[in-house]
Amino acid sequence: MNVENKMDLIGKIAEVNAKLGSNERAKERVVMSVVDKLGDPRNWTEAEVDSMKAKGILRHYPPARLTRLNNTALINKM
């Protein structure tokens, strides 16, 4: 899978999740793997986080981590 930037990678995740259908465990593994590839969540922009939310990617992300991610993205915006 060739990607140019983080937003391309986020788009590819959405495509893969659509192909996985109802296999929730596989979707969770994909999300956690891609989150590792995106780098430190403290460096994510609000636009990247919003894009992942809009595509339903973060639905498979642990709730406690998601709260920290939201707070960090808002702080980065300042």
N, C-alpha and C positions, 0 to 999 in steps of 0.2 A: 504494500500500500504506500504510494508516494503522496506525501503532503508537503505543501509549501510553508504553511504556518499553522498556528494553533486553531484558527477558525476553520481551516480546511480539515483538520483532524476532527474537530467537533462535528462537522458535516458528515464525515465518513462514519463516525460512531452512530449517528442517526440512521444511516443506511444499513449498517450491520445489525442494529437493534431491530429494524423492520424485517430483515431476513430471518432473524432468530425466532420471530413469532411469539409464542407464549412461553418459551423456555426462560423463565425468570432467573434461574441460577446462572445460566450462561450469560445473560445480560449483565448481571451483577459482576461477574468475572471480567467481562469486557470493559465495563465502566472503571473498575478498580485498576485494570491494566493501563487503560488510556490515561487515567488521572496521573499515574506514575510517569507516563510519557510527557504529559503537559508540564511537568516540573512542579516546583514548589507552589502550592495554592496561594501562598502569601503574595505571589507576584502576578496573580491573575487579575485581569481588569474586570470592572463591573459588566462591560459588554460581553466578555467571554462567559461569565457566570450566567448572565441573562440568556445568552444564546443556548447554553446547555440546559437551562430550565425550560426554555420554550420548546426545545426538541425532546423533552422528557428524559434526558440523559441522567440528570441528577436524582431522578425518582428512585434509582437503584443505589444511591450513595447513602452511607450511614447517617442518620439524622443528627447526631452530635457533631459530626464532621461538617455537615451541611450548614449548621448554625455558625460554626467558626468561619466557614468559607464565606458566607453572606456578610458577616461582620468585617472580615478582612477586606473583601472587595469594596465595601463602603468606605473603609479607612483609606484604601489606596486611591479612591476617587478624590479625596480631599487634597 
